[in-house]
Amino acid sequence: MSESVDETTEQVDIIIPKQGLLYQEETTDYILCKPKVIPLKSVTLEKLERMQKEAEQKLKESQEINNKSDQDK
């Protein structure tokens, strides 16, 4: 049962009317694409939080140094 596969292409003749109107319908379809992943926090917000944490750490360190120097006196 072997069938030969013929790769034939059918050619369609384009018929343009000589009288009347020619209509062409275009339908718009939605094109679905992958969702874009956006960060929950912006880069600027992350930088501000990091700067705030660093400032708090420096403040704590300076307070600890002051407390130690007060205790030594």
LUMLUMDREN-2810 file (N, C-alpha, C; in Angstrom, 1 decimal):
<atoms>
<atom><aa>M</aa><ch>A</ch><at>N</at><xx>0.8</xx><yy>-1.2</yy><zz>0.0</zz></atom>
<atom><aa>M</aa><ch>A</ch><at>CA</at><xx>0.0</xx><yy>0.0</yy><zz>0.0</zz></atom>
<atom><aa>M</aa><ch>A</ch><at>C</at><xx>0.9</xx><yy>1.3</yy><zz>0.0</zz></atom>
<atom><aa>S</aa><ch>A</ch><at>N</at><xx>1.7</xx><yy>1.4</yy><zz>-0.9</zz></atom>
<atom><aa>S</aa><ch>A</ch><at>CA</at><xx>2.5</xx><yy>2.6</yy><zz>-1.0</zz></atom>
<atom><aa>S</aa><ch>A</ch><at>C</at><xx>1.9</xx><yy>3.5</yy><zz>-1.9</zz></atom>
<atom><aa>E</aa><ch>A</ch><at>N</at><xx>1.7</xx><yy>4.7</yy><zz>-1.4</zz></atom>
<atom><aa>E</aa><ch>A</ch><at>CA</at><xx>1.1</xx><yy>5.8</yy><zz>-2.3</zz></atom>
<atom><aa>E</aa><ch>A</ch><at>C</at><xx>2.2</xx><yy>6.8</yy><zz>-2.6</zz></atom>
<atom><aa>S</aa><ch>A</ch><at>N</at><xx>2.2</xx><yy>7.2</yy><zz>-3.8</zz></atom>
<atom><aa>S</aa><ch>A</ch><at>CA</at><xx>3.2</xx><yy>8.3</yy><zz>-4.1</zz></atom>
<atom><aa>S</aa><ch>A</ch><at>C</at><xx>2.7</xx><yy>9.6</yy><zz>-3.7</zz></atom>
<atom><aa>V</aa><ch>A</ch><at>N</at><xx>3.5</xx><yy>10.4</yy><zz>-3.1</zz></atom>
<atom><aa>V</aa><ch>A</ch><at>CA</at><xx>3.1</xx><yy>11.8</yy><zz>-2.7</zz></atom>
<atom><aa>V</aa><ch>A</ch><at>C</at><xx>3.5</xx><yy>12.7</yy><zz>-3.8</zz></atom>
<atom><aa>D</aa><ch>A</ch><at>N</at><xx>2.5</xx><yy>13.3</yy><zz>-4.4</zz></atom>
<atom><aa>D</aa><ch>A</ch><at>CA</at><xx>2.7</xx><yy>14.3</yy><zz>-5.4</zz></atom>
<atom><aa>D</aa><ch>A</ch><at>C</at><xx>2.7</xx><yy>15.7</yy><zz>-4.8</zz></atom>
<atom><aa>E</aa><ch>A</ch><at>N</at><xx>3.7</xx><yy>16.5</yy><zz>-5.0</zz></atom>
<atom><aa>E</aa><ch>A</ch><at>CA</at><xx>3.7</xx><yy>17.8</yy><zz>-4.5</zz></atom>
<atom><aa>E</aa><ch>A</ch><at>C</at><xx>3.3</xx><yy>18.8</yy><zz>-5.6</zz></atom>
<atom><aa>T</aa><ch>A</ch><at>N</at><xx>2.0</xx><yy>18.8</yy><zz>-5.8</zz></atom>
<atom><aa>T</aa><ch>A</ch><at>CA</at><xx>1.5</xx><yy>19.7</yy><zz>-6.9</zz></atom>
<atom><aa>T</aa><ch>A</ch><at>C</at><xx>0.9</xx><yy>20.9</yy><zz>-6.2</zz></atom>
<atom><aa>T</aa><ch>A</ch><at>N</at><xx>1.1</xx><yy>22.0</yy><zz>-6.8</zz></atom>
<atom><aa>T</aa><ch>A</ch><at>CA</at><xx>0.5</xx><yy>23.3</yy><zz>-6.3</zz></atom>
<atom><aa>T</aa><ch>A</ch><at>C</at><xx>-0.6</xx><yy>23.7</yy><zz>-7.3</zz></atom>
<atom><aa>E</aa><ch>A</ch><at>N</at><xx>-1.7</xx><yy>24.2</yy><zz>-6.7</zz></atom>
<atom><aa>E</aa><ch>A</ch><at>CA</at><xx>-2.7</xx><yy>24.7</yy><zz>-7.6</zz></atom>
<atom><aa>E</aa><ch>A</ch><at>C</at><xx>-2.6</xx><yy>26.2</yy><zz>-7.7</zz></atom>
<atom><aa>Q</aa><ch>A</ch><at>N</at><xx>-2.7</xx><yy>26.6</yy><zz>-8.9</zz></atom>
<atom><aa>Q</aa><ch>A</ch><at>CA</at><xx>-2.6</xx><yy>28.0</yy><zz>-9.2</zz></atom>
<atom><aa>Q</aa><ch>A</ch><at>C</at><xx>-4.0</xx><yy>28.6</yy><zz>-9.4</zz></atom>
<atom><aa>V</aa><ch>A</ch><at>N</at><xx>-4.3</xx><yy>29.7</yy><zz>-8.7</zz></atom>
<atom><aa>V</aa><ch>A</ch><at>CA</at><xx>-5.6</xx><yy>30.3</yy><zz>-8.7</zz></atom>
<atom><aa>V</aa><ch>A</ch><at>C</at><xx>-5.5</xx><yy>31.5</yy><zz>-9.5</zz></atom>
<atom><aa>D</aa><ch>A</ch><at>N</at><xx>-6.3</xx><yy>31.7</yy><zz>-10.5</zz></atom>
<atom><aa>D</aa><ch>A</ch><at>CA</at><xx>-6.3</xx><yy>32.9</yy><zz>-11.4</zz></atom>
<atom><aa>D</aa><ch>A</ch><at>C</at><xx>-7.1</xx><yy>34.0</yy><zz>-10.6</zz></atom>
<atom><aa>I</aa><ch>A</ch><at>N</at><xx>-6.5</xx><yy>35.2</yy><zz>-10.6</zz></atom>
<atom><aa>I</aa><ch>A</ch><at>CA</at><xx>-7.2</xx><yy>36.3</yy><zz>-10.0</zz></atom>
<atom><aa>I</aa><ch>A</ch><at>C</at><xx>-8.1</xx><yy>37.0</yy><zz>-11.0</zz></atom>
<atom><aa>I</aa><ch>A</ch><at>N</at><xx>-9.3</xx><yy>37.1</yy><zz>-10.6</zz></atom>
<atom><aa>I</aa><ch>A</ch><at>CA</at><xx>-10.3</xx><yy>37.7</yy><zz>-11.5</zz></atom>
<atom><aa>I</aa><ch>A</ch><at>C</at><xx>-10.7</xx><yy>39.1</yy><zz>-11.0</zz></atom>
<atom><aa>I</aa><ch>A</ch><at>N</at><xx>-10.4</xx><yy>40.1</yy><zz>-11.8</zz></atom>
<atom><aa>I</aa><ch>A</ch><at>CA</at><xx>-10.8</xx><yy>41.5</yy><zz>-11.4</zz></atom>
<atom><aa>I</aa><ch>A</ch><at>C</at><xx>-12.0</xx><yy>41.9</yy><zz>-12.3</zz></atom>
<atom><aa>P</aa><ch>A</ch><at>N</at><xx>-13.1</xx><yy>42.3</yy><zz>-11.6</zz></atom>
<atom><aa>P</aa><ch>A</ch><at>CA</at><xx>-14.2</xx><yy>42.7</yy><zz>-12.4</zz></atom>
<atom><aa>P</aa><ch>A</ch><at>C</at><xx>-14.0</xx><yy>44.0</yy><zz>-13.2</zz></atom>
<atom><aa>K</aa><ch>A</ch><at>N</at><xx>-14.6</xx><yy>44.0</yy><zz>-14.4</zz></atom>
<atom><aa>K</aa><ch>A</ch><at>CA</at><xx>-14.4</xx><yy>45.2</yy><zz>-15.2</zz></atom>
<atom><aa>K</aa><ch>A</ch><at>C</at><xx>-15.5</xx><yy>46.3</yy><zz>-14.9</zz></atom>
<atom><aa>Q</aa><ch>A</ch><at>N</at><xx>-16.6</xx><yy>45.8</yy><zz>-14.3</zz></atom>
<atom><aa>Q</aa><ch>A</ch><at>CA</at><xx>-17.6</xx><yy>46.8</yy><zz>-13.8</zz></atom>
<atom><aa>Q</aa><ch>A</ch><at>C</at><xx>-18.0</xx><yy>46.5</yy><zz>-12.4</zz></atom>
<atom><aa>G</aa><ch>A</ch><at>N</at><xx>-18.5</xx><yy>47.4</yy><zz>-11.7</zz></atom>
<atom><aa>G</aa><ch>A</ch><at>CA</at><xx>-18.9</xx><yy>47.2</yy><zz>-10.3</zz></atom>
<atom><aa>G</aa><ch>A</ch><at>C</at><xx>-17.8</xx><yy>47.6</yy><zz>-9.3</zz></atom>
<atom><aa>L</aa><ch>A</ch><at>N</at><xx>-18.0</xx><yy>47.3</yy><zz>-8.1</zz></atom>
<atom><aa>L</aa><ch>A</ch><at>CA</at><xx>-17.1</xx><yy>47.7</yy><zz>-7.0</zz></atom>
<atom><aa>L</aa><ch>A</ch><at>C</at><xx>-16.4</xx><yy>46.4</yy><zz>-6.6</zz></atom>
<atom><aa>L</aa><ch>A</ch><at>N</at><xx>-15.2</xx><yy>46.7</yy><zz>-6.1</zz></atom>
<atom><aa>L</aa><ch>A</ch><at>CA</at><xx>-14.4</xx><yy>45.6</yy><zz>-5.6</zz></atom>
<atom><aa>L</aa><ch>A</ch><at>C</at><xx>-14.2</xx><yy>45.8</yy><zz>-4.1</zz></atom>
<atom><aa>Y</aa><ch>A</ch><at>N</at><xx>-14.6</xx><yy>44.8</yy><zz>-3.3</zz></atom>
<atom><aa>Y</aa><ch>A</ch><at>CA</at><xx>-14.6</xx><yy>44.9</yy><zz>-1.9</zz></atom>
<atom><aa>Y</aa><ch>A</ch><at>C</at><xx>-13.5</xx><yy>44.0</yy><zz>-1.3</zz></atom>
<atom><aa>Q</aa><ch>A</ch><at>N</at><xx>-12.9</xx><yy>44.5</yy><zz>-0.2</zz></atom>
<atom><aa>Q</aa><ch>A</ch><at>CA</at><xx>-11.9</xx><yy>43.7</yy><zz>0.5</zz></atom>
<atom><aa>Q</aa><ch>A</ch><at>C</at><xx>-12.2</xx><yy>43.9</yy><zz>2.0</zz></atom>
<atom><aa>E</aa><ch>A</ch><at>N</at><xx>-12.5</xx><yy>42.8</yy><zz>2.7</zz></atom>
<atom><aa>E</aa><ch>A</ch><at>CA</at><xx>-12.8</xx><yy>42.8</yy><zz>4.1</zz></atom>
<atom><aa>E</aa><ch>A</ch><at>C</at><xx>-11.5</xx><yy>42.5</yy><zz>4.9</zz></atom>
<atom><aa>E</aa><ch>A</ch><at>N</at><xx>-11.3</xx><yy>43.3</yy><zz>5.9</zz></atom>
<atom><aa>E</aa><ch>A</ch><at>CA</at><xx>-10.2</xx><yy>43.1</yy><zz>6.8</zz></atom>
<atom><aa>E</aa><ch>A</ch><at>C</at><xx>-10.7</xx><yy>42.8</yy><zz>8.1</zz></atom>
<atom><aa>T</aa><ch>A</ch><at>N</at><xx>-10.3</xx><yy>41.8</yy><zz>8.8</zz></atom>
<atom><aa>T</aa><ch>A</ch><at>CA</at><xx>-10.7</xx><yy>41.5</yy><zz>10.1</zz></atom>
<atom><aa>T</aa><ch>A</ch><at>C</at><xx>-9.5</xx><yy>41.7</yy><zz>11.0</zz></atom>
<atom><aa>T</aa><ch>A</ch><at>N</at><xx>-9.7</xx><yy>42.3</yy><zz>12.1</zz></atom>
<atom><aa>T</aa><ch>A</ch><at>CA</at><xx>-8.6</xx><yy>42.4</yy><zz>13.1</zz></atom>
<atom><aa>T</aa><ch>A</ch><at>C</at><xx>-8.7</xx><yy>41.3</yy><zz>14.1</zz></atom>
<atom><aa>D</aa><ch>A</ch><at>N</at><xx>-7.6</xx><yy>40.6</yy><zz>14.3</zz></atom>
<atom><aa>D</aa><ch>A</ch><at>CA</at><xx>-7.6</xx><yy>39.6</yy><zz>15.3</zz></atom>
<atom><aa>D</aa><ch>A</ch><at>C</at><xx>-6.6</xx><yy>40.0</yy><zz>16.4</zz></atom>
<atom><aa>Y</aa><ch>A</ch><at>N</at><xx>-6.9</xx><yy>39.5</yy><zz>17.6</zz></atom>
<atom><aa>Y</aa><ch>A</ch><at>CA</at><xx>-6.0</xx><yy>39.7</yy><zz>18.7</zz></atom>
<atom><aa>Y</aa><ch>A</ch><at>C</at><xx>-4.7</xx><yy>38.8</yy><zz>18.5</zz></atom>
<atom><aa>I</aa><ch>A</ch><at>N</at><xx>-3.6</xx><yy>39.4</yy><zz>18.8</zz></atom>
<atom><aa>I</aa><ch>A</ch><at>CA</at><xx>-2.3</xx><yy>38.7</yy><zz>18.8</zz></atom>
<atom><aa>I</aa><ch>A</ch><at>C</at><xx>-1.9</xx><yy>38.5</yy><zz>20.2</zz></atom>
<atom><aa>L</aa><ch>A</ch><at>N</at><xx>-1.8</xx><yy>37.3</yy><zz>20.7</zz></atom>
<atom><aa>L</aa><ch>A</ch><at>CA</at><xx>-1.5</xx><yy>37.0</yy><zz>22.1</zz></atom>
<atom><aa>L</aa><ch>A</ch><at>C</at><xx>0.0</xx><yy>36.9</yy><zz>22.1</zz></atom>
<atom><aa>C</aa><ch>A</ch><at>N</at><xx>0.6</xx><yy>37.6</yy><zz>23.1</zz></atom>
<atom><aa>C</aa><ch>A</ch><at>CA</at><xx>2.1</xx><yy>37.4</yy><zz>23.3</zz></atom>
<atom><aa>C</aa><ch>A</ch><at>C</at><xx>2.3</xx><yy>37.1</yy><zz>24.8</zz></atom>
<atom><aa>K</aa><ch>A</ch><at>N</at><xx>3.6</xx><yy>36.7</yy><zz>25.0</zz></atom>
<atom><aa>K</aa><ch>A</ch><at>CA</at><xx>3.9</xx><yy>36.3</yy><zz>26.4</zz></atom>
<atom><aa>K</aa><ch>A</ch><at>C</at><xx>3.8</xx><yy>37.5</yy><zz>27.3</zz></atom>
<atom><aa>P</aa><ch>A</ch><at>N</at><xx>3.3</xx><yy>37.3</yy><zz>28.6</zz></atom>
<atom><aa>P</aa><ch>A</ch><at>CA</at><xx>3.2</xx><yy>38.4</yy><zz>29.5</zz></atom>
<atom><aa>P</aa><ch>A</ch><at>C</at><xx>4.6</xx><yy>38.9</yy><zz>29.9</zz></atom>
<atom><aa>K</aa><ch>A</ch><at>N</at><xx>4.7</xx><yy>40.2</yy><zz>30.1</zz></atom>
<atom><aa>K</aa><ch>A</ch><at>CA</at><xx>6.0</xx><yy>40.8</yy><zz>30.5</zz></atom>
<atom><aa>K</aa><ch>A</ch><at>C</at><xx>6.1</xx><yy>40.8</yy><zz>32.0</zz></atom>
<atom><aa>V</aa><ch>A</ch><at>N</at><xx>7.2</xx><yy>40.4</yy><zz>32.5</zz></atom>
<atom><aa>V</aa><ch>A</ch><at>CA</at><xx>7.4</xx><yy>40.3</yy><zz>34.0</zz></atom>
<atom><aa>V</aa><ch>A</ch><at>C</at><xx>7.9</xx><yy>41.7</yy><zz>34.4</zz></atom>
<atom><aa>I</aa><ch>A</ch><at>N</at><xx>7.2</xx><yy>42.3</yy><zz>35.3</zz></atom>
<atom><aa>I</aa><ch>A</ch><at>CA</at><xx>7.7</xx><yy>43.6</yy><zz>35.8</zz></atom>
<atom><aa>I</aa><ch>A</ch><at>C</at><xx>8.0</xx><yy>43.4</yy><zz>37.3</zz></atom>
<atom><aa>P</aa><ch>A</ch><at>N</at><xx>9.0</xx><yy>44.1</yy><zz>37.8</zz></atom>
<atom><aa>P</aa><ch>A</ch><at>CA</at><xx>9.4</xx><yy>44.0</yy><zz>39.2</zz></atom>
<atom><aa>P</aa><ch>A</ch><at>C</at><xx>8.3</xx><yy>44.6</yy><zz>40.1</zz></atom>
<atom><aa>L</aa><ch>A</ch><at>N</at><xx>8.2</xx><yy>44.0</yy><zz>41.3</zz></atom>
<atom><aa>L</aa><ch>A</ch><at>CA</at><xx>7.2</xx><yy>44.6</yy><zz>42.2</zz></atom>
<atom><aa>L</aa><ch>A</ch><at>C</at><xx>7.7</xx><yy>45.9</yy><zz>42.8</zz></atom>
<atom><aa>K</aa><ch>A</ch><at>N</at><xx>9.0</xx><yy>46.0</yy><zz>42.9</zz></atom>
<atom><aa>K</aa><ch>A</ch><at>CA</at><xx>9.6</xx><yy>47.3</yy><zz>43.4</zz></atom>
<atom><aa>K</aa><ch>A</ch><at>C</at><xx>10.5</xx><yy>47.9</yy><zz>42.3</zz></atom>
<atom><aa>S</aa><ch>A</ch><at>N</at><xx>10.4</xx><yy>49.2</yy><zz>42.1</zz></atom>
<atom><aa>S</aa><ch>A</ch><at>CA</at><xx>11.3</xx><yy>49.8</yy><zz>41.1</zz></atom>
<atom><aa>S</aa><ch>A</ch><at>C</at><xx>12.7</xx><yy>49.8</yy><zz>41.6</zz></atom>
<atom><aa>V</aa><ch>A</ch><at>N</at><xx>13.6</xx><yy>50.0</yy><zz>40.7</zz></atom>
<atom><aa>V</aa><ch>A</ch><at>CA</at><xx>15.0</xx><yy>50.1</yy><zz>41.0</zz></atom>
<atom><aa>V</aa><ch>A</ch><at>C</at><xx>15.3</xx><yy>51.3</yy><zz>41.9</zz></atom>
<atom><aa>T</aa><ch>A</ch><at>N</at><xx>14.6</xx><yy>52.4</yy><zz>41.7</zz></atom>
<atom><aa>T</aa><ch>A</ch><at>CA</at><xx>14.8</xx><yy>53.6</yy><zz>42.5</zz></atom>
<atom><aa>T</aa><ch>A</ch><at>C</at><xx>14.4</xx><yy>53.3</yy><zz>43.9</zz></atom>
<atom><aa>L</aa><ch>A</ch><at>N</at><xx>13.3</xx><yy>52.6</yy><zz>44.1</zz></atom>
<atom><aa>L</aa><ch>A</ch><at>CA</at><xx>12.8</xx><yy>52.3</yy><zz>45.4</zz></atom>
<atom><aa>L</aa><ch>A</ch><at>C</at><xx>13.7</xx><yy>51.4</yy><zz>46.2</zz></atom>
<atom><aa>E</aa><ch>A</ch><at>N</at><xx>14.3</xx><yy>50.4</yy><zz>45.5</zz></atom>
<atom><aa>E</aa><ch>A</ch><at>CA</at><xx>15.3</xx><yy>49.5</yy><zz>46.1</zz></atom>
<atom><aa>E</aa><ch>A</ch><at>C</at><xx>16.5</xx><yy>50.3</yy><zz>46.5</zz></atom>
<atom><aa>K</aa><ch>A</ch><at>N</at><xx>17.0</xx><yy>51.3</yy><zz>45.7</zz></atom>
<atom><aa>K</aa><ch>A</ch><at>CA</at><xx>18.1</xx><yy>52.1</yy><zz>46.1</zz></atom>
<atom><aa>K</aa><ch>A</ch><at>C</at><xx>17.9</xx><yy>52.9</yy><zz>47.3</zz></atom>
<atom><aa>L</aa><ch>A</ch><at>N</at><xx>16.7</xx><yy>53.5</yy><zz>47.3</zz></atom>
<atom><aa>L</aa><ch>A</ch><at>CA</at><xx>16.3</xx><yy>54.3</yy><zz>48.5</zz></atom>
<atom><aa>L</aa><ch>A</ch><at>C</at><xx>16.2</xx><yy>53.5</yy><zz>49.8</zz></atom>
<atom><aa>E</aa><ch>A</ch><at>N</at><xx>15.7</xx><yy>52.3</yy><zz>49.7</zz></atom>
<atom><aa>E</aa><ch>A</ch><at>CA</at><xx>15.6</xx><yy>51.4</yy><zz>50.9</zz></atom>
<atom><aa>E</aa><ch>A</ch><at>C</at><xx>17.0</xx><yy>51.0</yy><zz>51.3</zz></atom>
<atom><aa>R</aa><ch>A</ch><at>N</at><xx>17.9</xx><yy>50.7</yy><zz>50.4</zz></atom>
<atom><aa>R</aa><ch>A</ch><at>CA</at><xx>19.2</xx><yy>50.3</yy><zz>50.7</zz></atom>
<atom><aa>R</aa><ch>A</ch><at>C</at><xx>20.0</xx><yy>51.5</yy><zz>51.4</zz></atom>
<atom><aa>M</aa><ch>A</ch><at>N</at><xx>19.8</xx><yy>52.7</yy><zz>50.8</zz></atom>
<atom><aa>M</aa><ch>A</ch><at>CA</at><xx>20.4</xx><yy>53.9</yy><zz>51.5</zz></atom>
<atom><aa>M</aa><ch>A</ch><at>C</at><xx>19.9</xx><yy>54.1</yy><zz>52.9</zz></atom>
<atom><aa>Q</aa><ch>A</ch><at>N</at><xx>18.6</xx><yy>53.9</yy><zz>53.1</zz></atom>
<atom><aa>Q</aa><ch>A</ch><at>CA</at><xx>18.0</xx><yy>54.1</yy><zz>54.4</zz></atom>
<atom><aa>Q</aa><ch>A</ch><at>C</at><xx>18.6</xx><yy>53.0</yy><zz>55.4</zz></atom>
<atom><aa>K</aa><ch>A</ch><at>N</at><xx>18.7</xx><yy>51.8</yy><zz>55.0</zz></atom>
<atom><aa>K</aa><ch>A</ch><at>CA</at><xx>19.3</xx><yy>50.8</yy><zz>55.8</zz></atom>
<atom><aa>K</aa><ch>A</ch><at>C</at><xx>20.7</xx><yy>51.1</yy><zz>56.2</zz></atom>
<atom><aa>E</aa><ch>A</ch><at>N</at><xx>21.5</xx><yy>51.5</yy><zz>55.2</zz></atom>
<atom><aa>E</aa><ch>A</ch><at>CA</at><xx>22.9</xx><yy>51.9</yy><zz>55.5</zz></atom>
<atom><aa>E</aa><ch>A</ch><at>C</at><xx>23.0</xx><yy>53.0</yy><zz>56.5</zz></atom>
<atom><aa>A</aa><ch>A</ch><at>N</at><xx>22.1</xx><yy>54.0</yy><zz>56.3</zz></atom>
<atom><aa>A</aa><ch>A</ch><at>CA</at><xx>22.1</xx><yy>55.2</yy><zz>57.3</zz></atom>
<atom><aa>A</aa><ch>A</ch><at>C</at><xx>21.7</xx><yy>54.7</yy><zz>58.7</zz></atom>
<atom><aa>E</aa><ch>A</ch><at>N</at><xx>20.7</xx><yy>53.8</yy><zz>58.8</zz></atom>
<atom><aa>E</aa><ch>A</ch><at>CA</at><xx>20.3</xx><yy>53.3</yy><zz>60.1</zz></atom>
<atom><aa>E</aa><ch>A</ch><at>C</at><xx>21.5</xx><yy>52.5</yy><zz>60.7</zz></atom>
<atom><aa>Q</aa><ch>A</ch><at>N</at><xx>22.2</xx><yy>51.7</yy><zz>59.9</zz></atom>
<atom><aa>Q</aa><ch>A</ch><at>CA</at><xx>23.3</xx><yy>51.0</yy><zz>60.5</zz></atom>
<atom><aa>Q</aa><ch>A</ch><at>C</at><xx>24.4</xx><yy>51.9</yy><zz>61.0</zz></atom>
<atom><aa>K</aa><ch>A</ch><at>N</at><xx>24.7</xx><yy>52.9</yy><zz>60.2</zz></atom>
<atom><aa>K</aa><ch>A</ch><at>CA</at><xx>25.7</xx><yy>53.9</yy><zz>60.6</zz></atom>
<atom><aa>K</aa><ch>A</ch><at>C</at><xx>25.3</xx><yy>54.6</yy><zz>61.9</zz></atom>
<atom><aa>L</aa><ch>A</ch><at>N</at><xx>24.0</xx><yy>54.9</yy><zz>62.0</zz></atom>
<atom><aa>L</aa><ch>A</ch><at>CA</at><xx>23.5</xx><yy>55.6</yy><zz>63.2</zz></atom>
<atom><aa>L</aa><ch>A</ch><at>C</at><xx>23.7</xx><yy>54.7</yy><zz>64.4</zz></atom>
<atom><aa>K</aa><ch>A</ch><at>N</at><xx>23.3</xx><yy>53.4</yy><zz>64.3</zz></atom>
<atom><aa>K</aa><ch>A</ch><at>CA</at><xx>23.5</xx><yy>52.5</yy><zz>65.4</zz></atom>
<atom><aa>K</aa><ch>A</ch><at>C</at><xx>24.9</xx><yy>52.3</yy><zz>65.8</zz></atom>
<atom><aa>E</aa><ch>A</ch><at>N</at><xx>25.8</xx><yy>52.2</yy><zz>64.8</zz></atom>
<atom><aa>E</aa><ch>A</ch><at>CA</at><xx>27.2</xx><yy>52.1</yy><zz>65.1</zz></atom>
<atom><aa>E</aa><ch>A</ch><at>C</at><xx>27.7</xx><yy>53.3</yy><zz>65.9</zz></atom>
<atom><aa>S</aa><ch>A</ch><at>N</at><xx>27.3</xx><yy>54.5</yy><zz>65.4</zz></atom>
<atom><aa>S</aa><ch>A</ch><at>CA</at><xx>27.8</xx><yy>55.7</yy><zz>66.1</zz></atom>
<atom><aa>S</aa><ch>A</ch><at>C</at><xx>27.2</xx><yy>55.8</yy><zz>67.5</zz></atom>
<atom><aa>Q</aa><ch>A</ch><at>N</at><xx>26.0</xx><yy>55.3</yy><zz>67.7</zz></atom>
<atom><aa>Q</aa><ch>A</ch><at>CA</at><xx>25.4</xx><yy>55.3</yy><zz>69.1</zz></atom>
<atom><aa>Q</aa><ch>A</ch><at>C</at><xx>26.1</xx><yy>54.3</yy><zz>70.0</zz></atom>
<atom><aa>E</aa><ch>A</ch><at>N</at><xx>26.5</xx><yy>53.1</yy><zz>69.4</zz></atom>
<atom><aa>E</aa><ch>A</ch><at>CA</at><xx>27.2</xx><yy>52.1</yy><zz>70.2</zz></atom>
<atom><aa>E</aa><ch>A</ch><at>C</at><xx>28.6</xx><yy>52.6</yy><zz>70.6</zz></atom>
<atom><aa>I</aa><ch>A</ch><at>N</at><xx>29.2</xx><yy>53.3</yy><zz>69.7</zz></atom>
<atom><aa>I</aa><ch>A</ch><at>CA</at><xx>30.5</xx><yy>53.9</yy><zz>70.0</zz></atom>
<atom><aa>I</aa><ch>A</ch><at>C</at><xx>30.4</xx><yy>54.9</yy><zz>71.1</zz></atom>
<atom><aa>N</aa><ch>A</ch><at>N</at><xx>29.4</xx><yy>55.8</yy><zz>71.0</zz></atom>
<atom><aa>N</aa><ch>A</ch><at>CA</at><xx>29.2</xx><yy>56.8</yy><zz>72.0</zz></atom>
<atom><aa>N</aa><ch>A</ch><at>C</at><xx>28.8</xx><yy>56.2</yy><zz>73.4</zz></atom>
<atom><aa>N</aa><ch>A</ch><at>N</at><xx>28.0</xx><yy>55.1</yy><zz>73.4</zz></atom>
<atom><aa>N</aa><ch>A</ch><at>CA</at><xx>27.7</xx><yy>54.4</yy><zz>74.6</zz></atom>
<atom><aa>N</aa><ch>A</ch><at>C</at><xx>28.9</xx><yy>53.8</yy><zz>75.3</zz></atom>
<atom><aa>K</aa><ch>A</ch><at>N</at><xx>29.8</xx><yy>53.2</yy><zz>74.5</zz></atom>
<atom><aa>K</aa><ch>A</ch><at>CA</at><xx>31.0</xx><yy>52.6</yy><zz>75.0</zz></atom>
<atom><aa>K</aa><ch>A</ch><at>C</at><xx>31.9</xx><yy>53.6</yy><zz>75.6</zz></atom>
<atom><aa>S</aa><ch>A</ch><at>N</at><xx>32.1</xx><yy>54.8</yy><zz>74.9</zz></atom>
<atom><aa>S</aa><ch>A</ch><at>CA</at><xx>32.9</xx><yy>55.8</yy><zz>75.4</zz></atom>
<atom><aa>S</aa><ch>A</ch><at>C</at><xx>32.4</xx><yy>56.4</yy><zz>76.7</zz></atom>
<atom><aa>D</aa><ch>A</ch><at>N</at><xx>31.0</xx><yy>56.5</yy><zz>76.8</zz></atom>
<atom><aa>D</aa><ch>A</ch><at>CA</at><xx>30.4</xx><yy>57.0</yy><zz>78.0</zz></atom>
<atom><aa>D</aa><ch>A</ch><at>C</at><xx>30.6</xx><yy>56.1</yy><zz>79.2</zz></atom>
<atom><aa>Q</aa><ch>A</ch><at>N</at><xx>30.6</xx><yy>54.8</yy><zz>78.9</zz></atom>
<atom><aa>Q</aa><ch>A</ch><at>CA</at><xx>30.8</xx><yy>53.7</yy><zz>80.0</zz></atom>
<atom><aa>Q</aa><ch>A</ch><at>C</at><xx>32.2</xx><yy>53.7</yy><zz>80.4</zz></atom>
<atom><aa>D</aa><ch>A</ch><at>N</at><xx>33.1</xx><yy>54.0</yy><zz>79.6</zz></atom>
<atom><aa>D</aa><ch>A</ch><at>CA</at><xx>34.6</xx><yy>54.0</yy><zz>79.9</zz></atom>
<atom><aa>D</aa><ch>A</ch><at>C</at><xx>34.9</xx><yy>55.1</yy><zz>80.9</zz></atom>
<atom><aa>K</aa><ch>A</ch><at>N</at><xx>34.2</xx><yy>56.2</yy><zz>80.9</zz></atom>
<atom><aa>K</aa><ch>A</ch><at>CA</at><xx>34.5</xx><yy>57.4</yy><zz>81.7</zz></atom>
<atom><aa>K</aa><ch>A</ch><at>C</at><xx>34.1</xx><yy>57.1</yy><zz>83.1</zz></atom>
</atoms>
